Amino acid sequence: MPSQRTLTVALVASLALNLFVIGAVVGGVVVGHRVREAAQAPERPRQPLWRAADALPPERQRAYRQLLRAEAGGVGGQMREARQARREAWADLGAQPLDGLAISRRLAEARALEMTARGGVEDRIVAFAATLPPAERAELAKGLARSGPGGRGPRERRQP
């Protein structure tokens, strides 16, 4: 007959093993559930300008997105340059003596560079829209209006 000490050790070992098995099963269920959720998750949303053409016929969507891809190279370089100029300007904020006017000027140059890049893309979109039939142009306009800040489209004006 086993001693009391042997039975206690066996009971504790059995309890530890059971807790380990239960933890492994629960962990497996949780991981499996998360994997299924990730597999069923919708496609990651694209950038708002890319989604603006979603209501257009497929061939027009392809042409619109091809236009954006073509613009991305030049715009990307300008945007990187603007971000770098902004980082350098902010870094100079801690310099002694502080040259606030120079920092403000560099920040303004970075903003101007960004606006030039964005303006070029917007001009290309307008030129593309001019080639569309009125109904498709209206759909693109709705998509573009949703792509801006707020993403709700044009706001109704209040009557005074």
Secondary structure, 3 states (H helix, E strand, C coil): CCCHHHHHHHHHHHHHHHHHHHHHHHHHHHHHHHHHHHHHCCCCCCCHHHHCCCCCCHHHHHHHHHHHHHHHHHHHHHHHHHHHHHHHHHHHCCCCCCCHHHHHHHHHHHHHHHHHHHHHHHHHHHHHHCCCCHHHHHHHHHHHHHHCCCCCCCCCCCCC
